[in-house]
Amino acid sequence: MLARPGLVPMSAGAPLLFGLELAGPYMFFLMALAGLAVAWGLLKLNNITRHIAQLIAITGIVMLWPEVSGAAAAANLKGLIPGGMGIIVRVVVAWYLAQGTVADQFHKTGRRTD
């Protein structure tokens, strides 16, 4: 989007930006950088980043809830399946990061065992 404006429509990222797509490709770029920062922090086993990733996953669940509820009430499989899978993936991520064994791995990196 930054290299060739107009090649990819701005509406492609609209569900992720909640109206911020009007700010142009720079908001998409900013959110991509935030995602990369969280990914880097998880790779480095940063405990605060683990909590941030859990918060992002839970926020995603909350934001998908109305879409899935509306699709379930209308018996619309086109909205129910992708939205439901999005919720399932986010629940799995939040659940995995909340496990004690995973949390212990994040806590061990800050301690020295000399």
matplotlib code that plots the C-alpha trace (Angstrom):
import matplotlib.pyplot as plt

x = [0.0, 2.8, 4.8, 1.9, -1.1, -4.3, -3.0, -4.8, -8.1, -8.1, -11.3, -9.3, -8.1, -11.3, -12.5, -9.2, -9.0, -12.6, -12.8, -9.1, -8.6, -9.6, -6.2, -4.6, -2.0, 0.0, -2.4, -2.2, 1.6, 1.4, -0.7, 1.6, 4.5, 2.6, 2.0, 5.6, 6.6, 4.3, 5.7, 9.3, 8.5, 6.9, 10.0, 12.2, 9.9, 9.1, 6.4, 4.8, 4.4, 2.7, 0.1, -0.3, -0.8, -3.5, -5.2, -5.1, -6.7, -9.4, -10.1, -10.5, -13.0, -15.1, -15.0, -16.1, -18.9, -21.6, -20.8, -21.0, -24.2, -25.9, -24.9, -26.1, -29.5, -29.9, -28.6, -26.0, -23.1, -21.1, -20.7, -20.8, -18.0, -15.2, -16.3, -16.6, -13.2, -11.7, -13.1, -11.8, -8.3, -8.2, -9.5, -6.8, -4.1, -5.3, -5.7, -2.2, -0.5, -2.4, -1.2, 1.2, 3.9, 4.0, 4.0, 6.9, 8.9, 8.4, 9.4, 12.6, 14.2, 14.5, 16.3, 20.0, 20.9, 24.6]
y = [0.0, 2.4, 1.5, 1.5, 3.4, 2.2, -1.3, -2.8, -1.2, 0.4, -1.5, -4.7, -3.9, -2.1, -4.9, -4.6, -0.8, 0.1, 3.3, 4.2, 3.1, 6.7, 7.7, 6.1, 3.3, 4.9, 3.6, 0.1, 0.4, 1.6, -1.4, -3.7, -2.3, -2.9, -6.5, -7.0, -5.5, -7.9, -10.9, -9.8, -9.5, -13.0, -14.5, -12.9, -14.3, -10.8, -11.3, -7.9, -8.7, -12.0, -10.0, -7.5, -10.4, -11.8, -8.5, -8.2, -11.7, -10.9, -7.6, -9.4, -11.8, -9.0, -7.2, -10.4, -11.2, -9.0, -10.2, -13.8, -13.2, -11.5, -14.2, -16.9, -15.1, -14.7, -18.3, -16.8, -19.3, -16.8, -14.6, -17.4, -19.6, -17.0, -15.1, -18.2, -19.4, -16.0, -16.3, -19.9, -19.0, -16.0, -18.1, -20.7, -18.0, -16.4, -19.8, -21.0, -17.8, -18.0, -21.5, -21.9, -23.7, -21.1, -18.3, -20.0, -19.9, -16.2, -15.7, -17.8, -15.5, -12.7, -14.8, -15.7, -19.2, -18.6]
z = [0.0, 0.7, -2.4, -4.9, -3.6, -5.1, -5.8, -2.8, -1.8, 1.6, 2.4, 2.6, 6.1, 7.2, 9.6, 11.5, 11.6, 12.7, 10.7, 10.9, 7.3, 6.4, 7.8, 4.9, 4.7, 7.5, 10.2, 8.7, 8.8, 12.5, 13.5, 11.6, 13.6, 16.8, 15.8, 15.0, 18.3, 20.2, 18.1, 18.8, 22.6, 22.6, 20.8, 23.5, 26.2, 27.6, 30.3, 29.8, 26.1, 27.1, 29.0, 26.1, 23.7, 26.0, 26.2, 22.4, 22.0, 24.6, 22.9, 19.6, 21.2, 22.5, 19.1, 17.2, 19.6, 18.1, 14.6, 15.6, 17.6, 14.7, 12.3, 14.7, 15.1, 11.3, 10.7, 8.3, 7.9, 5.8, 8.9, 11.6, 10.4, 9.9, 13.0, 15.1, 13.9, 14.8, 18.3, 18.7, 17.6, 20.0, 22.9, 22.2, 22.1, 25.4, 27.1, 26.0, 27.2, 30.5, 31.3, 34.3, 32.4, 29.7, 32.3, 34.1, 30.8, 30.6, 34.2, 34.0, 31.4, 33.9, 36.6, 36.7, 37.9, 38.5]

ax = plt.figure().add_subplot(projection="3d")
ax.plot(x, y, z, "-o")
ax.set_aspect("equal")
plt.show()
